[in-house]
Amino acid sequence: MPAPRPLPPLVLRSDALLALAERGLVERCTDLAGLDARLRAGPVAAYAGFDPDDPVRLEHLVPLMALRRLARAGHRPIVLTGGGTARMASPAGGLQGCDGTVSAAPPEIAVLAGRVLGSAGGGPLLVDNADWLDRLGYAAFLRDVGRHVRIDRLLGLAGIRTRLTRGVPVSLLELNFVVVQAYDFLTLARDHGCVLQIGLAGQWETIAAGVAIGRRTGWPALWGLAAPGLGAAERPDAGTAGPEPGPGASLAERLRAACLRLPEAALGRALRLLSELPLPEVDRLAGLRGREAEEARAVLADAVATLCGGPVQPPAHPAGSGHGSTASSTSSALAVETSPGEVMASAP
């Protein structure tokens, strides 16, 4: 049987999706053409979900930056903190011994979201899924959502399949994690008109599952989009000497320190995803090597510190180096290479 022919490039025409794609914030999408058309039709609500107990990392800024760009294009950002799902164990993480307790402190991710999104549009809508999960009747949940979920496909999810292959037990609680997150999407669609979930590439299976389950329960116009993560980029570079932040360091100070310790090879991607520098300037900084790469780290650190509400350090690069002097041209359309496996997903 001949190999399938690749799909032709998809020309994006919505300003919002163009803005995301130009910054490398689109890695996978359940239906890129459909989402492009929906964004052109008028404002939508989009959300990203976070574990409230997870220490904030640079990677958390990636979906927040996607929401920020959507907000500037006139769409409404929603940030969900998983107070309810924090009581559960993620299949990907394999957390054991979950006792159902959740910290009473305000989620740091909500503070970060408020700072990143506060100046974009009218600011984010902050929600906690404990508001609906804590009062959810199990029988009603099984009737309304559970009957649309196929166990064989749940067991085929990469995170669960890997654990089973290694002989690591998977509890019913953990197996329900994907289904409950899909229910979050349905609740936001019903209560707030949310049609788009944004996450990182590592969350792709859960995102696609939420869209698929939503369509089976009567919500056909839902989309999922995954942005690339930083992954190993967050590991300190052995060649850098950035100081570790102290125990009392602020959020901005911690993320600034993480920027200053990024590997040289990761700086280009981080600048494209996490800053608002013109793209020609991003390309220039990404090409710096050796000692000159310290300029790129310093610029990135300033950009992230500004997003987080922290102070900006004096520039380390010499005057006249061209920093901030170039302008980015905005195209009216962008061709994105697509393939059936990347724009459509089979999910539980």
C-alpha positions as CSV (number, residue, x, y, z in Angstrom):
1,M,0.0,0.0,0.0
2,P,1.5,3.4,-1.0
3,A,2.3,5.8,1.8
4,P,-0.3,8.5,2.4
5,R,0.3,11.8,0.7
6,P,1.1,14.6,3.0
7,L,-1.6,17.3,3.4
8,P,-0.8,20.6,1.7
9,P,0.3,23.5,3.9
10,L,-2.6,25.1,5.8
11,V,-2.8,28.9,5.4
12,L,-3.8,30.5,8.7
13,R,-5.8,33.6,8.4
14,S,-7.0,34.5,11.9
15,D,-4.9,37.1,13.6
16,A,-4.8,35.2,16.9
17,L,-3.6,31.9,15.5
18,L,-1.1,33.7,13.3
19,A,0.3,35.3,16.4
20,L,0.6,32.0,18.1
21,A,2.2,30.2,15.2
22,E,4.7,33.0,14.5
23,R,6.0,32.6,18.0
24,G,6.2,28.8,17.8
25,L,3.3,28.3,20.2
26,V,1.4,25.8,18.0
27,E,2.8,22.2,18.0
28,R,-0.4,20.2,17.7
29,C,-4.0,20.9,17.3
30,T,-7.1,18.7,17.2
31,D,-8.5,20.7,14.1
32,L,-6.3,23.5,13.0
33,A,-8.4,24.6,10.1
34,G,-11.6,24.6,12.2
35,L,-10.0,26.5,15.0
36,D,-8.7,29.1,12.5
37,A,-12.2,29.6,11.1
38,R,-13.7,29.9,14.6
39,L,-11.2,32.5,15.8
40,R,-11.9,34.5,12.6
41,A,-15.6,34.4,13.3
42,G,-15.4,36.2,16.6
43,P,-14.1,36.3,20.2
44,V,-13.8,33.0,22.1
45,A,-12.9,31.9,25.6
46,A,-9.8,29.7,26.0
47,Y,-8.3,28.1,29.1
48,A,-5.2,26.5,30.4
49,G,-5.2,24.3,33.6
50,F,-2.5,24.1,36.3
51,D,-1.8,22.0,39.4
52,P,-2.0,24.5,42.3
53,D,0.6,22.5,44.2
54,D,3.2,22.3,41.4
55,P,6.1,24.7,42.0
56,V,6.1,27.4,39.3
57,R,8.7,26.8,36.5
58,L,9.6,28.6,33.4
59,E,7.6,26.1,31.4
60,H,4.4,27.3,33.1
61,L,4.8,30.6,31.2
62,V,4.4,28.9,27.8
63,P,0.6,28.4,27.9
64,L,0.2,31.7,29.8
65,M,2.0,33.5,26.9
66,A,-0.4,31.7,24.4
67,L,-3.4,33.0,26.5
68,R,-1.8,36.5,26.6
69,R,-1.5,36.6,22.8
70,L,-5.1,35.4,22.4
71,A,-6.3,38.1,24.9
72,R,-4.5,40.8,22.9
73,A,-6.4,39.6,19.8
74,G,-9.7,40.1,21.7
75,H,-10.3,36.7,23.1
76,R,-11.0,35.8,26.8
77,P,-8.4,33.9,28.8
78,I,-9.4,31.5,31.6
79,V,-6.9,30.1,34.1
80,L,-8.0,26.9,35.9
81,T,-6.3,25.8,39.1
82,G,-7.0,22.1,39.8
83,G,-7.9,22.2,43.5
84,G,-10.1,19.2,42.8
85,T,-7.7,17.2,40.7
86,A,-4.8,18.0,43.0
87,R,-6.4,15.3,45.2
88,M,-5.8,12.8,42.5
89,A,-2.6,11.2,41.1
90,S,-1.6,11.9,37.5
91,P,-1.1,8.8,35.3
92,A,2.0,10.6,33.8
93,G,3.6,11.3,37.1
94,G,2.8,8.1,38.9
95,L,2.3,9.8,42.2
96,Q,1.8,7.3,45.0
97,G,0.4,7.7,48.5
98,C,-1.9,10.6,47.7
99,D,-3.8,11.5,50.9
100,G,-6.3,13.9,49.4
101,T,-4.9,17.0,51.1
102,V,-4.4,20.3,49.3
103,S,-2.4,23.3,50.4
104,A,-4.6,26.1,51.8
105,A,-2.1,28.8,50.5
106,P,-3.1,30.8,47.5
107,P,-1.8,29.0,44.4
108,E,1.4,30.7,43.1
109,I,0.4,29.9,39.6
110,A,-2.7,32.1,40.0
111,V,-0.4,35.0,41.1
112,L,1.7,34.5,38.0
113,A,-1.3,34.3,35.7
114,G,-2.6,37.5,37.1
115,R,0.6,39.3,36.4
116,V,1.1,37.8,32.9
117,L,-2.5,38.3,31.8
118,G,-3.5,41.3,33.8
119,S,-2.3,43.8,31.2
120,A,-3.8,41.9,28.3
121,G,-7.5,42.6,27.6
122,G,-9.6,42.6,30.8
123,G,-7.4,40.2,32.7
124,P,-8.0,36.4,33.2
125,L,-11.0,34.7,34.7
126,L,-9.6,32.5,37.5
127,V,-11.5,29.4,38.3
128,D,-10.9,26.3,40.6
129,N,-12.3,23.0,39.6
130,A,-12.9,22.1,43.2
131,D,-15.9,24.4,42.9
132,W,-17.7,21.8,40.8
133,L,-15.8,18.6,41.5
134,D,-16.4,18.7,45.2
135,R,-20.1,18.7,44.7
136,L,-20.2,16.3,41.8
137,G,-22.4,13.3,42.2
138,Y,-20.6,10.1,41.2
139,A,-23.7,8.4,39.8
140,A,-24.6,11.5,37.7
141,F,-21.0,11.7,36.5
142,L,-20.9,8.1,35.3
143,R,-24.3,8.6,33.6
144,D,-23.5,11.8,31.8
145,V,-19.8,11.4,31.1
146,G,-18.6,7.9,32.0
147,R,-20.7,6.2,29.3
148,H,-18.9,8.1,26.6
149,V,-15.4,6.9,27.7
150,R,-13.8,3.8,26.3
151,I,-11.6,1.9,28.8
152,D,-9.6,0.3,26.0
153,R,-8.5,3.8,24.8
154,L,-7.8,5.0,28.3
155,L,-5.5,2.0,28.8
156,G,-3.8,2.9,25.5
157,L,-2.7,6.4,26.7
158,A,1.0,6.5,26.7
159,G,1.4,7.4,30.4
160,I,-0.8,4.6,31.5
161,R,0.5,2.1,29.0
162,T,4.1,2.7,30.0
163,R,3.3,2.0,33.7
164,L,1.4,-1.1,32.9
165,T,4.2,-2.4,30.7
166,R,6.6,-1.8,33.6
167,G,4.3,-3.6,36.0
168,V,3.4,-0.5,38.0
169,P,-0.2,-0.6,39.2
170,V,-2.7,2.0,38.1
171,S,-5.5,2.7,40.4
172,L,-9.1,3.6,39.4
173,L,-8.5,7.0,40.9
174,E,-5.6,7.6,38.5
175,L,-7.5,6.2,35.6
176,N,-10.2,8.8,36.2
177,F,-7.8,11.6,36.0
178,V,-8.1,12.1,32.2
179,V,-11.9,11.8,32.4
180,V,-12.2,14.4,35.2
181,Q,-10.0,16.8,33.3
182,A,-12.3,16.3,30.3
183,Y,-15.3,17.2,32.6
184,D,-13.5,20.4,33.5
185,F,-13.5,21.4,29.8
186,L,-17.2,20.5,29.5
187,T,-18.0,22.6,32.6
188,L,-16.1,25.6,31.3
189,A,-17.8,25.2,27.9
190,R,-21.3,25.1,29.6
191,D,-20.7,27.9,32.1
192,H,-18.3,30.2,30.3
193,G,-18.6,29.4,26.6
194,C,-15.0,28.1,26.6
195,V,-14.2,26.3,23.3
196,L,-10.4,26.0,23.4
197,Q,-8.0,24.3,25.8
198,I,-4.3,25.2,25.6
199,G,-1.5,23.1,27.2
200,L,2.0,21.7,26.7
201,A,2.9,19.0,24.2
202,G,3.3,16.6,27.1
203,Q,-0.4,17.0,27.9
204,W,-1.5,16.3,24.4
205,E,-3.3,13.0,25.1
206,T,-5.3,14.5,27.9
207,I,-6.2,17.6,25.8
208,A,-7.3,15.4,22.9
209,A,-9.3,13.2,25.2
210,G,-11.2,16.2,26.6
211,V,-12.1,17.3,23.1
212,A,-13.2,13.8,22.0
213,I,-15.3,13.2,25.1
214,G,-16.8,16.7,24.7
215,R,-17.9,15.9,21.2
216,R,-19.5,12.6,22.3
217,T,-21.5,14.4,25.0
218,G,-22.9,17.0,22.6
219,W,-20.2,19.7,22.4
220,P,-18.9,19.4,18.8
221,A,-17.3,22.9,18.6
222,L,-14.3,22.3,21.0
223,W,-10.7,22.5,20.2
224,G,-7.4,21.5,21.8
225,L,-4.0,23.1,21.1
226,A,-0.6,22.0,22.5
227,A,2.4,24.3,22.6
228,P,6.0,23.0,22.8
229,G,7.5,22.7,26.3
230,L,11.0,23.7,27.3
231,G,11.7,20.2,28.7
232,A,15.4,19.6,29.3
233,A,16.0,23.3,28.6
234,E,15.1,24.0,32.3
235,R,18.1,22.0,33.5
236,P,20.9,24.3,34.5
237,D,23.7,24.6,31.9
238,A,27.0,23.4,33.3
239,G,28.7,26.2,31.5
240,T,26.8,29.0,33.3
241,A,27.4,30.4,36.7
242,G,24.1,31.9,37.5
243,P,23.4,32.0,41.3
244,E,20.8,29.8,42.8
245,P,18.0,31.9,44.4
246,G,17.7,31.8,48.1
247,P,14.8,30.3,50.1
248,G,13.1,33.6,50.4
249,A,13.4,34.6,46.7
250,S,10.4,36.0,45.0
251,L,8.7,34.4,42.1
252,A,10.3,36.9,39.7
253,E,13.7,36.3,41.2
254,R,13.4,32.5,40.9
255,L,12.3,32.6,37.2
256,R,15.0,35.2,36.5
257,A,17.7,32.8,37.9
258,A,16.3,30.0,35.8
259,C,16.7,32.1,32.7
260,L,20.3,32.9,33.5
261,R,21.1,29.2,33.8
262,L,19.4,28.0,30.5
263,P,21.6,26.0,28.1
264,E,22.9,28.0,25.2
265,A,21.0,25.8,22.7
266,A,17.7,26.5,24.4
267,L,17.9,30.3,24.4
268,G,16.4,30.8,21.0
269,R,13.2,28.7,21.7
270,A,12.8,30.3,25.1
271,L,13.1,33.9,23.7
272,R,10.6,33.1,21.0
273,L,8.1,31.5,23.4
274,L,8.5,33.6,26.5
275,S,9.4,37.1,25.3
276,E,7.7,39.7,23.1
277,L,10.9,40.8,21.4
278,P,10.6,41.3,17.6
279,L,11.4,38.1,15.8
280,P,14.5,39.4,14.0
281,E,15.9,40.3,17.4
282,V,15.1,36.9,18.7
283,D,17.0,35.4,15.7
284,R,20.0,37.6,16.4
285,L,20.2,36.7,20.1
286,A,19.6,33.0,19.3
287,G,22.7,33.1,17.1
288,L,25.0,34.3,19.9
289,R,27.6,31.7,21.1
290,G,30.0,31.4,24.0
291,R,30.4,34.5,26.2
292,E,28.2,36.5,23.9
293,A,25.2,34.2,24.8
294,E,25.2,35.9,28.2
295,E,23.5,38.9,26.4
296,A,20.7,36.6,25.3
297,R,20.3,35.2,28.8
298,A,20.2,38.7,30.3
299,V,17.6,39.9,27.8
300,L,15.4,36.8,28.4
301,A,15.8,37.2,32.2
302,D,14.6,40.9,31.9
303,A,11.6,39.9,29.7
304,V,10.5,37.2,32.2
305,A,11.1,39.4,35.2
306,T,8.9,42.1,33.6
307,L,6.2,39.6,33.0
308,C,6.3,38.5,36.6
309,G,6.3,42.0,38.0
310,G,9.9,42.0,39.1
311,P,12.7,44.6,38.6
312,V,14.6,44.7,35.4
313,Q,18.4,44.6,35.7
314,P,20.6,47.1,33.7
315,P,21.3,45.7,30.3
316,A,24.5,43.6,30.1
317,H,24.9,44.1,26.3
318,P,26.9,47.0,24.9
319,A,25.2,50.1,23.5
320,G,24.6,50.0,19.8
321,S,24.3,46.2,19.7
322,G,20.9,46.5,18.1
323,H,18.8,45.2,21.0
324,G,15.3,46.4,20.5
325,S,16.0,48.3,17.4
326,T,14.4,46.0,14.9
327,A,10.8,45.8,14.0
328,S,8.8,42.7,13.2
329,S,6.7,42.6,10.1
330,T,3.3,41.0,10.4
331,S,2.1,38.8,7.6
332,S,-1.5,38.5,6.5
333,A,-1.3,34.7,6.2
334,L,1.0,32.0,7.4
335,A,1.5,28.5,5.8
336,V,1.7,25.8,8.4
337,E,2.8,22.3,7.5
338,T,0.2,19.8,8.7
339,S,-0.3,16.0,8.7
340,P,-3.3,13.9,9.7
341,G,-1.5,12.7,12.8
342,E,-0.8,16.2,14.0
343,V,-4.1,17.9,13.5
344,M,-6.5,15.1,14.4
345,A,-6.3,12.8,17.4
346,S,-8.1,9.7,18.5
347,A,-8.9,9.9,22.2
348,P,-11.0,8.1,24.8
